[in-house]
Amino acid sequence: MRQKWLEDWPWQTVVTINAGLCKEKQALHKPTCIGYQPAQKRWEKSQTRELTLREVLEVCRQCHKFAPFCFYIGNTFVAIGRTLIQDMLHEMPPVKAHSFRSVVGHYIAGTIDKAELDKALGTMD
């Protein structure tokens, strides 16, 4: 199913989430010279498009890889990804929901590969 997953997530919201995470941990909130603009461009390009769940999780992963901020990049995009799937989690048995939430976070953070994400998404069909 395709939908506009990021329609209600302007780039400024991403920036605000990162700023909040940095403030909470007393870390510097600052855009990076190299990654900020490519991540912003990728995000904004995806915002108005209808995407599959797999595609939107890939956008979060790619933006994480661009490293648009100095600190808490993974936390920022993982939090967004996990929020996007929140309604789905409520429809799953608790153990499956916990596992799927974990897979989504690890995929966005780059600690598991596409095959593992595909396996988790395949169990949802």
Sequence and secondary structure as in RCSB ss.txt:
>XXXX:A:sequence
MRQKWLEDWPWQTVVTINAGLCKEKQALHKPTCIGYQPAQKRWEKSQTRELTLREVLEVCRQCHKFAPFCFYIGN
TFVAIGRTLIQDMLHEMPPVKAHSFRSVVGHYIAGTIDKAELDKALGTMD
>XXXX:A:secstr
  B TTTT  HHHHHHHHHHHHHHTT    B TTTHHHHHHHHHHHHTS B HHHHHHHHHHHHHH  BSS HHH
HHHHHHHHHTHHHHHTS HHHHHHHHHHHHHHHHTSS HHHHHHHHHTT 
